[in-house]
Amino acid sequence: DYLPRAGAIVLTGHEHPDGDCLGSQIGLFHLLRSLGHEVRILLPDAPIRSLDFLCRSTPVAIYEPGRELPPCDTLVLVDCAELGRLGALRDAVVKRAPRIAVVDHHVGSDRADGSIGFVDVDAAASGELVWRLYREFERRPDAVAAEALYCALVADTGWFRYSNTDAKVFTIAADLVACGADPSTIYDRL
């Protein structure tokens, strides 16, 4: 219901993006593009080098402090719910004052800085929420998005060792593998 009014969209997440933050943004980027949206990813700072492989098929920009936020109607906070977690990017967001949406799974996300949110604190990762959006919009992740979402899932489940790993997580992982994610290759790259 919200997406048709979203206009130009910028996706971002917390400083020092981890696998869930970056992987979820890349997965969401490809979903929104498949739905016809103008979308870009702008990170507050560079991810760790082991995640560079996720950016090879998806344009990802790193914010340069002091610059303005690119023109956008909607900013989506992915894997975080507070503007304060954006570091130097926060001031540029406040200055432009776009609509803010949140996609997050962390406790407290229900008190987000956004005016609209897709929040579930019982989700294993933000990547799980993005996977659910693919299902909601009756889309299948392509191989690039599947790889990114698989990375998101393994990052926040500790390669399926943490207590948030349940049958649903394995169902999602199996679906992402069927869509083209290669667990062995992802493991080697990480």
trRosetta pair geometry for C-beta under 8 A, 3 or more apart (Angstrom, degrees):
i j d omega theta_ij theta_ji phi_ij phi_ji
1 4 7.6 -58 -176 19 26 100
2 5 6.3 -81 -171 48 47 99
2 6 6.5 69 140 -64 79 94
2 101 7.1 131 141 -101 150 136
2 116 5.5 121 -112 -178 159 166
3 6 5.1 -28 -149 -16 44 124
3 32 7.7 -154 -144 -124 117 87
3 35 6.6 -29 165 141 141 152
3 37 7.2 -91 -171 -66 98 133
6 9 5.4 5 151 -70 119 112
6 32 8.0 -90 97 -144 156 120
6 37 6.2 -10 84 -126 125 131
6 73 6.4 141 160 89 44 115
6 74 4.6 -58 -162 8 81 152
6 99 7.9 -127 -135 73 60 132
6 101 7.8 -35 -122 -17 109 145
7 38 7.6 -34 159 50 50 106
7 72 7.3 138 108 -176 103 54
7 73 3.0 48 73 22 135 152
7 74 6.1 141 56 -5 86 94
8 37 8.0 143 -120 179 30 85
8 38 4.7 -38 -114 89 73 117
8 39 7.7 171 -166 -81 54 40
8 71 6.1 34 89 119 159 83
8 72 4.6 -127 110 -126 98 56
8 73 5.2 116 46 4 69 87
8 74 7.4 172 86 30 46 73
9 32 6.0 -88 63 -180 151 156
9 37 5.6 14 10 161 125 129
9 38 6.8 151 22 88 73 59
9 39 4.4 -16 72 -108 105 84
9 40 7.5 166 93 25 61 57
9 72 6.2 74 -131 -155 11 114
9 73 7.2 -42 -70 57 53 81
9 74 4.9 -21 -109 74 77 101
9 75 7.7 152 -160 -95 59 25
9 76 6.2 17 -172 -10 108 111
10 39 7.5 166 -86 -156 25 60
10 40 5.6 -20 -114 69 70 86
10 41 7.6 130 -166 -112 63 19
10 42 5.4 -11 -170 14 113 117
10 69 6.8 -144 27 -178 172 103
10 70 6.0 146 -87 62 131 103
10 72 4.2 -87 -13 -71 103 164
10 74 7.5 -179 29 95 64 53
10 75 5.1 -19 69 -113 98 73
10 76 7.2 -176 89 23 47 71
10 98 7.4 121 31 40 110 167
11 25 4.6 147 140 -149 129 96
11 28 5.9 150 -114 91 148 122
11 29 6.0 -111 18 -71 152 87
11 32 8.0 -179 -49 12 123 149
11 39 6.5 35 -17 -177 105 106
11 40 7.2 -160 24 97 79 37
11 41 4.8 -32 70 -106 103 70
11 42 7.3 148 72 24 50 65
11 75 8.0 156 -92 -163 21 55
11 76 5.0 -22 -110 66 68 106
11 78 5.7 17 -170 -14 98 129
12 25 7.4 33 -107 -113 11 137
12 41 7.3 140 -81 -163 50 60
12 42 5.2 -34 -83 77 103 78
12 43 6.6 159 -138 -102 78 31
12 44 6.6 86 -172 -40 115 80
12 75 6.5 -15 20 -171 111 100
12 76 7.3 151 28 78 61 56
12 77 6.4 -31 78 -108 81 54
12 78 6.9 166 84 22 28 88
12 86 6.4 39 136 -122 134 112
12 89 6.5 -162 -166 144 153 156
12 93 7.9 -120 45 -78 155 130
13 17 5.4 86 83 -108 121 108
13 21 4.0 159 138 -166 155 105
13 22 7.2 -131 41 -63 146 46
13 24 7.4 108 -80 69 144 110
13 25 5.8 -114 -24 -53 121 125
13 43 7.0 -21 45 -122 84 75
13 44 7.6 -112 78 0 51 101
13 77 6.6 112 -106 -167 47 59
13 78 4.5 -58 -79 73 103 79
13 79 4.7 23 -145 54 125 101
13 80 5.5 125 -165 10 66 106
14 17 6.5 143 72 -90 67 63
14 21 5.8 -101 40 -113 87 146
14 44 7.2 -59 159 19 25 136
14 79 6.2 -93 4 106 101 94
14 80 4.0 127 -55 -52 97 143
14 85 4.2 -47 -119 154 91 119
14 86 7.1 -107 -122 -79 39 45
15 44 4.7 -75 -92 92 67 139
15 45 5.6 36 -149 20 79 114
15 85 6.4 -141 5 171 84 65
15 86 6.8 128 -46 -159 83 17
15 87 4.2 89 -79 -33 126 122
16 45 6.5 -3 -61 71 48 119
16 47 7.7 97 -171 -123 39 50
16 48 7.7 39 -166 -42 79 87
17 21 4.0 -135 -150 97 85 129
17 22 4.5 103 143 -50 127 92
17 25 7.7 -40 -150 4 145 135
17 43 5.6 -81 -14 -141 137 120
17 44 7.7 143 -39 38 96 87
17 45 7.7 180 -3 70 85 68
17 47 4.5 -58 74 -92 99 96
17 51 7.4 -125 104 93 97 167
17 79 7.7 99 -138 73 86 141
18 21 5.2 94 47 13 63 104
18 22 7.1 -150 91 5 26 94
18 47 7.5 153 -88 -143 15 102
18 48 7.7 21 -114 8 54 113
18 51 7.9 175 -170 -61 30 147
18 79 7.9 -141 52 158 89 154
18 155 5.6 151 143 178 104 138
19 22 6.4 -62 -135 48 25 98
19 23 5.3 20 170 -15 65 122
19 51 6.2 -161 -91 -99 67 118
19 151 4.7 -127 -168 156 107 90
19 152 5.9 -172 138 -95 79 36
19 154 6.9 -52 132 76 152 79
19 155 2.9 -179 72 -70 119 142
19 156 7.5 -149 81 -27 98 72
19 190 7.1 11 -89 -118 138 129
20 23 6.0 -56 -126 46 20 108
20 24 5.8 22 169 -20 60 114
20 79 5.4 141 120 -117 96 139
20 125 4.7 -136 -127 -159 120 108
20 126 5.3 111 165 32 102 96
20 127 5.7 -116 -141 -19 74 102
20 152 4.4 84 -126 -154 52 76
20 153 7.8 111 -103 -50 86 21
20 155 4.6 -145 -37 84 78 126
20 156 4.5 48 -69 -39 138 115
21 24 6.3 -63 -149 35 16 107
21 25 6.6 13 155 -16 57 109
21 47 7.9 -178 83 -103 109 113
21 78 6.4 126 -154 109 62 91
21 79 4.0 -132 -101 69 70 153
21 80 7.3 20 -116 -22 114 97
21 126 7.1 58 -92 41 42 144
21 152 7.9 169 10 -119 22 96
22 25 5.8 -57 -149 36 32 111
22 26 6.4 27 156 -16 67 106
22 43 7.4 1 -100 -96 93 129
22 47 5.1 5 -62 -85 148 151
22 51 5.4 86 66 174 160 143
22 54 5.7 110 135 92 119 154
22 55 7.9 -61 -175 -58 126 92
22 60 7.7 17 -149 -127 102 151
22 148 7.4 -114 125 -154 73 101
22 151 7.7 -41 86 111 94 130
22 152 7.8 -158 71 -82 56 88
23 26 5.9 -56 -147 37 31 108
23 27 6.3 30 155 -17 65 107
23 54 6.3 -104 -88 -131 68 149
23 127 5.4 -11 110 -87 112 125
23 148 4.2 168 -151 174 69 70
23 149 5.9 151 159 -86 105 23
23 150 7.5 -121 -162 57 139 41
23 151 4.1 -167 -93 82 138 99
23 152 3.3 -154 93 -51 127 87
23 153 7.8 -107 121 -3 151 58
23 155 6.8 171 10 3 137 134
24 27 5.7 -53 -145 39 31 112
24 28 6.1 28 156 -16 66 109
24 78 5.0 -175 108 171 115 121
24 79 5.5 140 45 -43 145 110
24 103 6.9 -169 161 111 128 123
24 125 7.2 -158 -66 147 118 96
24 126 4.1 -11 -93 108 164 108
24 127 4.7 -124 -81 -75 87 62
24 129 7.4 32 -143 58 125 94
24 130 5.0 170 -151 -20 79 138
24 148 7.6 -165 -40 145 17 102
24 149 7.1 75 -96 -109 50 68
24 152 4.8 105 -51 -117 76 148
25 28 5.8 -58 -145 41 29 108
25 29 6.1 40 152 -30 64 104
25 41 5.2 99 155 -125 123 122
25 43 7.9 165 69 -78 173 88
25 60 7.9 90 111 -115 128 109
25 78 4.8 160 -76 67 81 156
25 79 7.8 -77 -40 4 89 112
25 148 8.0 -98 66 173 55 135
26 29 5.4 -45 -145 28 32 120
26 30 6.8 26 158 -14 62 102
26 41 7.1 -13 -80 -67 59 157
26 54 5.7 -137 -29 170 162 108
26 55 7.8 -129 -89 -87 130 52
26 58 4.9 144 -137 55 101 173
26 60 7.5 -43 -84 -72 96 118
26 144 7.2 -110 161 149 115 92
26 145 6.7 -169 129 -115 83 58
26 148 3.7 -127 85 -140 122 160
27 30 6.2 -61 -156 36 30 105
27 31 6.6 28 150 -17 65 107
27 127 6.3 98 13 -136 154 80
27 130 4.4 101 104 135 125 146
27 131 7.2 -37 171 -61 150 63
27 134 7.8 -75 172 -46 105 120
27 141 6.3 -35 -144 -119 94 129
27 145 4.6 97 -126 -163 64 87
27 146 8.0 96 -111 -65 102 21
27 148 4.8 -164 -50 96 80 115
27 149 4.2 76 -88 -63 145 96
27 152 6.8 -69 -7 -7 135 143
28 31 5.5 -54 -147 37 36 113
28 32 6.1 32 158 -17 69 107
28 76 7.0 -131 144 112 151 151
28 78 6.3 -149 14 -101 151 142
28 103 6.8 163 -87 41 149 166
28 130 4.9 -103 -63 -125 84 122
28 133 7.1 40 -113 64 83 152
29 32 6.2 -62 -148 39 24 105
29 33 6.3 23 155 -17 63 110
29 39 5.6 -178 -139 120 67 128
29 40 7.8 29 -128 -139 112 15
29 41 5.6 -48 -79 -48 135 110
29 58 5.9 101 91 -159 149 127
29 145 7.9 -159 65 -101 76 98
30 33 5.7 -51 -142 38 32 112
30 34 6.3 35 156 -22 63 105
30 58 7.2 -82 -55 -103 97 121
30 141 6.8 78 96 -143 134 77
30 142 6.2 -121 178 31 142 102
30 144 6.2 158 -80 90 150 106
30 145 4.0 -121 61 -72 149 120
30 148 7.8 148 2 34 127 140
31 34 5.8 -59 -152 34 30 110
31 35 6.6 20 152 -12 64 109
31 130 6.8 -168 -6 -172 144 93
31 133 5.9 74 168 112 166 115
31 134 5.7 -118 -104 -84 124 78
31 137 6.8 118 -171 51 108 144
31 139 6.1 144 -133 81 84 150
31 141 7.5 -47 -68 -97 90 77
31 145 6.9 113 -42 -138 76 150
32 35 5.6 -61 -151 41 35 109
32 37 4.2 -55 170 55 94 131
32 39 4.4 81 103 -41 133 156
33 36 7.7 79 -178 -50 32 11
33 37 6.5 -91 -82 60 32 75
33 39 5.9 -112 -61 40 77 117
34 139 5.6 113 108 -139 147 146
35 137 6.4 -57 -82 -171 123 151
35 139 7.6 -90 -59 -51 89 148
40 59 6.8 -49 -138 101 84 112
40 61 6.7 11 166 11 114 118
40 70 6.4 -10 66 73 145 157
40 72 7.9 -122 42 -83 101 121
41 58 7.0 43 10 146 140 110
41 59 6.9 162 37 102 96 64
41 60 4.8 -36 89 -119 125 70
41 61 6.6 158 91 26 64 71
42 61 5.1 -21 -108 76 69 102
42 62 7.7 132 -161 -120 60 10
42 63 5.6 74 170 -64 99 90
42 69 7.5 145 95 -144 168 76
42 70 6.6 -177 -60 11 144 114
42 89 7.2 150 130 -133 109 138
43 46 6.8 99 104 -93 138 26
43 47 6.7 -88 -150 -38 161 84
43 60 6.3 28 -15 176 115 103
43 61 7.1 -179 20 90 75 47
43 62 5.3 -32 67 -110 99 61
43 63 6.5 -135 89 -5 45 86
44 63 5.4 -25 -131 29 33 131
44 86 5.0 -178 -84 -170 132 60
44 87 4.5 117 175 41 134 113
44 88 6.7 141 -164 47 93 73
44 89 4.3 -112 -109 -2 85 128
45 62 6.4 35 -150 -158 27 106
45 63 7.1 -58 -61 49 45 92
45 87 6.5 7 -23 53 110 162
46 62 5.3 -14 -70 -109 73 142
47 51 4.2 -59 132 71 135 135
47 52 7.4 -176 80 -64 105 53
47 54 7.8 -11 71 50 161 123
47 55 7.8 170 35 -36 126 124
48 51 5.6 89 67 6 72 103
49 52 5.5 -13 -166 -24 53 116
50 53 7.9 -31 168 7 45 100
50 189 6.8 134 -175 148 78 67
50 190 5.4 78 160 -140 122 45
51 54 5.3 -27 178 15 78 119
51 55 7.5 71 132 -16 79 98
51 151 7.5 119 -128 171 91 145
51 190 7.7 31 -79 -108 62 80
52 55 5.8 -63 -163 34 47 109
52 56 7.5 67 145 -48 71 87
53 56 5.9 -26 -161 -12 45 118
53 189 4.7 -47 11 -166 158 143
54 58 7.1 -31 150 38 70 121
54 147 7.2 -171 -115 118 76 104
54 148 5.4 97 -149 -106 110 89
54 151 6.2 -101 -85 42 126 168
55 58 6.0 -95 -139 66 44 83
55 60 4.5 -81 -128 23 111 131
57 144 4.6 -115 96 -119 139 134
58 144 6.4 147 -47 165 103 130
58 148 7.5 21 -8 -67 152 145
63 67 6.8 -160 -168 56 72 114
63 88 6.6 179 118 88 126 100
63 89 4.6 -100 -104 -85 178 105
63 92 7.2 -165 -153 28 128 151
64 67 4.6 66 74 -11 91 129
65 88 4.2 -49 -107 167 100 154
66 88 7.9 -32 -24 174 52 125
67 92 6.7 11 92 -102 59 144
68 92 5.8 155 -152 -147 33 106
68 95 7.1 -103 -132 95 82 134
68 96 6.9 111 -176 -63 91 112
69 72 6.7 -76 144 22 109 109
69 75 7.5 -42 -170 -85 144 130
69 89 7.5 87 -90 -166 96 84
69 92 4.2 142 -44 147 86 104
69 93 5.7 98 -70 -83 147 48
69 95 7.1 165 5 67 108 96
69 96 4.4 -89 54 -11 127 148
69 98 7.4 -122 123 -13 148 118
72 75 6.0 98 105 -67 139 73
72 96 7.3 60 49 146 84 146
72 98 5.1 -13 98 -96 92 157
73 98 6.0 132 158 -148 18 107
73 99 6.4 8 150 21 69 104
74 98 5.7 177 -103 159 14 119
74 99 4.7 -30 -107 71 74 101
74 100 7.5 156 -160 -91 65 21
74 101 6.0 16 -176 -3 113 111
75 93 5.9 79 -125 -137 178 110
75 98 4.6 118 -15 76 95 127
75 99 7.2 174 24 82 67 48
75 100 5.3 -22 70 -108 95 70
75 101 7.3 176 87 28 45 70
76 100 7.8 148 -95 -162 28 53
76 101 4.7 -24 -109 73 77 100
76 102 7.3 167 -161 -86 63 20
76 103 6.2 20 177 -1 110 104
77 80 5.3 -89 173 80 109 77
77 81 6.1 133 109 -110 138 28
77 82 7.7 149 -171 28 161 21
77 83 7.6 -109 -82 -78 140 54
77 85 8.0 95 -157 64 125 114
77 86 7.8 -96 -115 -65 106 111
77 100 6.5 24 -13 -173 105 101
77 101 7.2 -170 24 91 70 47
77 102 4.8 -15 64 -110 103 73
77 103 7.3 -180 89 30 55 62
77 104 7.0 -12 114 -47 96 117
77 112 7.2 -177 65 -165 137 122
77 113 7.2 76 -11 59 156 103
77 114 6.2 -143 25 -52 114 120
78 103 5.0 -3 -115 64 71 105
78 104 7.3 170 -161 -71 30 73
78 126 5.9 121 178 163 79 149
78 130 7.9 28 -144 -63 120 120
79 103 7.4 -8 -34 96 49 80
79 104 5.9 131 -120 -113 15 79
79 105 7.6 -19 -119 23 61 85
79 106 7.7 80 -171 -22 53 111
79 126 4.1 -107 -80 -11 80 157
80 85 4.3 -129 -172 85 145 149
80 86 7.6 171 98 -59 147 71
80 102 7.9 -102 97 -142 43 99
80 104 6.2 -143 27 -102 5 130
80 106 7.4 11 -113 16 42 140
81 85 7.9 67 47 15 41 136
81 102 4.9 45 -122 -149 79 143
81 104 4.7 -101 -57 24 96 165
81 106 6.7 -141 -5 59 113 109
81 108 6.9 -173 56 112 141 80
81 109 4.1 171 -52 -132 149 71
81 111 7.4 99 131 75 138 55
81 112 3.6 -100 -171 -111 108 95
81 113 6.5 148 154 13 64 76
81 114 6.9 -95 -155 4 75 102
81 117 7.3 25 -129 -123 109 134
81 119 7.2 34 -95 -100 132 127
82 85 5.0 96 75 -7 88 100
82 112 7.0 -134 -64 -142 56 60
82 113 5.4 106 -128 -20 44 116
83 86 5.6 -42 -170 9 53 121
83 90 4.9 107 159 -136 90 98
83 93 5.9 -151 -140 86 114 140
83 94 6.8 93 175 -60 152 94
83 100 7.6 -62 -68 -127 104 158
83 113 4.8 -106 -18 114 91 176
84 90 6.3 37 -103 -107 28 150
86 89 4.1 -95 161 75 108 102
86 90 4.2 143 72 -63 108 76
86 93 6.4 37 94 -3 169 139
87 90 6.5 175 74 -12 23 98
88 91 6.8 -43 -175 21 51 104
88 92 7.7 43 139 -7 69 105
89 92 5.6 -61 -161 40 51 112
89 93 6.2 52 145 -24 79 105
90 93 5.7 -60 -153 34 32 111
90 94 6.3 28 155 -18 68 107
91 94 5.7 -53 -145 37 33 111
91 95 6.2 37 155 -23 65 107
92 95 5.7 -53 -147 35 30 115
92 96 6.5 19 159 -9 64 108
93 96 6.2 -64 -148 43 28 100
93 97 7.8 99 155 -70 55 30
93 98 7.2 -76 -157 28 76 94
93 100 7.7 63 177 -90 122 118
94 97 6.7 19 -177 -70 34 72
99 115 6.0 -78 -160 40 85 126
99 116 7.5 20 165 13 112 108
100 113 5.9 -33 120 116 155 87
100 114 4.0 -129 120 -113 90 72
100 115 6.0 110 60 4 72 79
100 116 7.9 172 98 35 49 70
101 114 5.1 86 -135 -162 14 139
101 115 7.3 -53 -81 57 55 68
101 116 4.7 -25 -114 76 87 95
101 117 6.6 167 -168 -86 62 44
101 118 7.6 26 171 1 104 87
102 109 6.4 179 148 -173 136 100
102 112 4.2 -71 -23 -174 167 162
102 113 7.3 125 -64 54 126 64
102 114 3.8 -164 -23 13 97 144
102 116 7.4 179 23 95 71 49
102 117 4.0 -11 61 -116 101 96
102 118 7.1 -166 96 35 60 56
102 119 6.3 12 110 -62 111 103
103 117 7.4 178 -72 -159 35 65
103 118 4.9 2 -111 64 74 103
103 119 7.7 -166 -143 -73 28 56
103 126 5.8 97 128 -161 90 106
103 129 5.4 174 -174 111 97 137
103 130 6.7 68 166 -66 146 81
103 133 7.9 -39 -125 -38 136 139
104 109 4.0 -166 96 -129 121 142
104 112 6.9 151 31 -90 136 131
104 117 7.3 -43 30 -160 94 111
104 118 8.0 133 21 83 51 61
104 119 5.4 -5 66 -113 79 87
104 126 5.9 -34 -119 -99 39 110
104 129 7.6 -9 19 10 9 163
105 109 6.9 76 32 -8 3 157
105 119 7.2 169 -90 -157 33 61
105 120 5.9 -20 -116 77 80 66
105 121 6.1 129 -178 -117 57 32
105 122 7.8 -101 -158 56 98 26
105 123 4.0 -105 -118 71 127 104
105 124 7.3 -20 169 71 162 18
105 125 6.2 167 27 174 155 10
105 126 5.3 -147 -2 -70 103 58
105 128 7.0 62 -75 50 147 109
105 129 6.2 -163 -59 -29 101 121
105 156 7.8 82 71 172 140 162
106 109 5.1 118 65 -45 71 108
106 121 6.8 -21 125 -118 14 84
107 121 5.1 71 -88 -142 57 132
108 111 5.7 -51 -175 37 68 106
109 112 5.4 13 -176 -61 59 106
109 117 6.9 166 152 -173 95 142
109 119 4.3 -177 115 -138 118 128
109 121 6.5 174 31 -73 109 89
110 117 7.4 173 -120 94 43 154
110 119 5.5 -178 -77 106 63 152
110 121 7.5 -57 -28 -35 103 116
112 117 5.1 127 37 -84 147 142
112 119 6.8 -166 -27 -64 131 141
114 117 5.2 128 80 -69 125 90
118 129 5.7 140 127 -178 111 125
118 133 7.2 38 169 -71 170 111
119 129 8.0 -19 -109 -111 21 151
120 123 4.3 84 92 -23 106 107
120 128 7.9 -93 74 100 124 114
120 129 6.1 165 30 -90 108 108
123 126 7.3 90 112 -87 134 27
123 128 4.3 -174 -169 79 107 130
123 129 5.4 8 -148 -51 172 88
124 128 5.3 105 47 -34 81 144
124 153 6.7 46 102 -144 122 75
124 156 5.9 143 148 107 75 111
124 157 5.4 8 175 -72 127 104
124 164 4.4 144 -123 143 82 113
124 165 6.7 72 -126 -85 140 45
124 166 7.4 -160 -63 21 122 86
124 168 7.6 174 -16 92 119 104
124 169 5.0 44 -16 -91 164 115
125 128 5.0 120 60 -9 72 93
125 129 7.8 -133 104 3 54 81
125 152 5.1 149 147 147 138 89
125 153 5.3 -160 31 -105 149 44
125 155 6.9 104 -124 67 138 86
125 156 3.7 151 -94 49 101 140
125 157 6.8 -78 -39 -31 115 86
126 129 5.4 -48 -162 32 49 114
126 130 6.6 48 143 -18 72 100
126 152 6.4 -93 71 -172 76 129
126 156 7.7 127 11 -28 68 157
127 130 5.5 -50 -147 36 38 111
127 131 6.3 45 151 -23 67 102
127 148 7.7 -165 -122 128 116 71
127 149 4.5 146 -167 -152 109 68
127 150 7.8 -159 170 -28 150 11
127 151 7.6 178 -92 75 155 57
127 152 2.6 141 -56 105 137 135
127 153 5.0 -111 90 -50 138 68
127 155 7.9 112 -10 39 136 105
127 156 7.3 176 20 20 107 124
128 131 5.5 -51 -150 34 33 115
128 132 6.6 37 149 -21 64 102
128 152 7.8 -149 -22 118 56 116
128 153 6.7 97 -58 -100 80 92
128 168 7.7 56 -145 134 131 111
128 169 7.4 -64 -91 -105 126 71
128 172 5.9 -66 -118 -105 82 170
129 132 5.5 -49 -152 32 35 114
129 133 6.8 40 147 -22 63 99
130 133 5.4 -47 -154 29 38 115
130 134 7.0 46 147 -22 64 94
130 149 6.0 -140 87 -109 119 112
130 152 7.4 55 34 67 128 169
131 134 5.7 -45 -159 26 37 115
131 135 7.0 34 146 -14 64 102
131 141 7.4 -51 -116 -34 73 130
131 149 5.5 117 -68 -171 97 143
131 172 5.3 72 129 -146 170 114
131 175 7.3 113 -164 86 126 132
131 176 7.3 -72 -109 -65 128 105
132 135 5.5 -54 -155 38 39 112
132 136 6.2 44 147 -25 69 104
133 136 5.3 -48 -143 34 36 117
133 137 6.3 15 162 -1 68 107
134 137 6.4 -71 -148 50 25 93
134 139 4.8 -99 -157 78 74 89
134 140 6.7 78 173 -115 122 18
134 141 5.6 -53 -111 -47 158 82
134 145 7.8 137 -85 139 136 140
135 138 7.3 26 -175 -79 34 37
140 179 5.8 -170 170 -114 97 115
141 145 3.7 -134 -160 99 100 114
141 146 4.3 142 110 -62 123 73
141 149 6.1 -95 -108 9 168 138
141 176 6.8 -4 60 -121 142 75
141 179 4.8 64 74 161 89 158
141 180 7.8 -132 110 38 91 102
142 145 5.3 88 48 17 67 101
142 146 6.8 -126 100 -8 30 95
142 179 7.1 175 -172 172 9 104
142 180 6.9 -10 160 29 48 148
143 146 5.5 -54 -140 38 30 114
143 147 6.3 34 158 -22 64 104
143 179 6.6 -175 -89 140 46 73
143 180 2.9 -88 -110 131 84 155
143 181 7.2 172 -156 -56 63 45
144 147 6.0 -54 -152 32 27 111
144 148 6.6 23 152 -15 61 108
144 180 7.9 -7 -15 99 35 137
145 148 5.6 -57 -149 39 34 112
145 149 6.1 27 157 -15 69 109
145 179 7.6 -54 80 140 88 137
146 149 5.9 -58 -142 42 28 106
146 150 6.1 33 156 -22 64 107
146 176 4.5 156 -163 -162 88 75
146 177 7.6 170 169 -59 125 16
146 179 3.7 -179 -86 98 143 112
146 180 4.7 126 55 59 143 82
146 181 4.2 -130 137 -39 97 92
147 150 5.8 -54 -146 35 27 112
147 151 6.5 31 152 -20 61 106
147 176 7.9 154 -62 173 24 109
147 180 6.8 -58 -41 110 87 90
147 181 4.8 161 -87 -112 49 79
147 182 7.3 -6 -103 24 101 70
147 186 6.3 -177 -156 -83 84 114
148 151 5.6 -54 -153 34 31 114
148 152 6.6 35 148 -22 63 103
149 152 5.2 -45 -148 31 38 117
149 153 6.4 41 152 -21 65 102
149 172 7.9 -110 146 166 115 108
149 176 5.5 -146 89 -113 107 133
149 181 7.4 -102 65 -67 80 140
150 153 5.6 -53 -150 35 33 113
150 154 6.4 23 156 -11 67 106
150 173 6.5 87 -128 -133 88 71
150 176 4.4 168 -68 135 96 145
150 177 7.2 93 -99 -61 137 64
150 181 3.8 122 -24 -160 149 155
150 183 6.9 -124 174 -89 140 69
150 186 5.9 -113 109 -73 120 170
151 154 6.2 -57 -142 41 29 102
151 155 6.1 36 156 -28 63 108
151 186 5.8 -146 -79 -157 84 125
151 190 7.0 165 -134 -68 98 128
152 155 5.8 -57 -149 30 26 115
152 156 6.8 -3 165 4 61 109
153 156 6.8 -77 -153 46 24 90
153 157 6.0 -6 164 5 66 119
153 169 6.5 149 -166 -159 114 91
153 172 6.2 -178 -106 110 147 122
153 173 6.0 -167 123 -81 155 87
153 176 7.2 -167 7 2 144 159
154 157 6.1 -70 -131 52 29 94
154 158 7.8 -87 178 86 59 7
154 159 5.1 27 -163 -92 99 54
154 160 7.0 -43 -120 -26 74 76
154 173 7.9 86 -60 -110 85 117
154 186 7.1 133 22 131 152 131
154 190 7.6 -157 102 3 132 171
156 162 7.6 -82 148 39 51 151
156 164 7.1 -43 139 80 91 144
157 160 5.1 24 129 -81 125 37
157 161 7.0 132 146 33 73 50
157 162 5.1 -146 -162 37 48 104
157 164 5.9 -123 -109 82 79 95
157 165 4.7 94 -162 -75 120 97
157 169 5.9 114 -92 -162 155 149
158 161 4.2 -74 107 54 110 98
158 162 4.3 113 20 -34 116 97
158 165 7.9 -95 53 -38 84 122
159 187 7.7 65 -117 -110 124 102
160 165 4.7 107 -156 -130 59 148
160 169 6.7 161 -115 126 87 130
160 170 7.3 66 -129 -80 130 85
160 173 7.5 -16 -75 -52 123 161
161 165 6.8 101 30 -7 11 147
162 165 5.7 123 66 -17 62 97
164 169 7.3 109 129 -61 74 143
165 169 5.0 -100 -143 60 60 157
165 170 7.6 69 -177 -43 90 86
166 169 5.5 111 50 4 54 100
166 170 7.7 -115 109 2 36 90
167 170 5.8 -58 -154 39 38 109
167 171 6.3 43 148 -24 69 104
168 171 5.5 -52 -150 33 34 116
168 172 6.5 34 152 -18 66 103
169 172 5.8 -54 -151 36 31 110
169 173 6.3 32 151 -19 65 106
170 173 5.4 -49 -142 38 35 114
170 174 6.2 39 156 -21 66 103
171 174 5.8 -53 -149 35 28 111
171 175 6.5 28 152 -18 62 106
172 175 5.7 -56 -151 36 32 112
172 176 6.4 29 153 -18 66 106
173 176 5.8 -56 -148 37 31 110
173 177 6.4 33 153 -19 65 104
173 183 7.8 44 -177 -83 109 121
174 177 5.7 -53 -149 35 32 111
174 178 6.4 34 151 -19 64 105
175 178 5.5 -54 -151 36 33 113
175 179 6.4 28 150 -17 65 108
176 179 5.5 -57 -148 39 35 111
176 180 8.0 -72 170 54 57 54
176 181 4.3 11 144 11 94 139
177 180 7.9 -170 -172 45 27 14
177 181 5.2 -77 -90 69 44 90
177 182 7.6 94 -135 -92 78 29
177 183 6.4 -22 -99 -31 113 100
181 186 6.6 2 -177 -36 94 138
182 185 4.0 42 99 20 119 115
182 186 6.3 159 84 -16 62 86
183 186 5.7 -60 -143 40 30 110
183 187 6.1 33 158 -23 67 106
184 187 5.7 -53 -148 34 28 112
184 188 6.5 27 154 -17 63 105
185 188 5.7 -55 -150 36 32 111
185 189 6.3 26 154 -16 66 108
186 189 5.8 -59 -147 39 31 108
186 190 6.2 20 158 -11 67 111
187 190 6.1 -64 -144 43 26 103
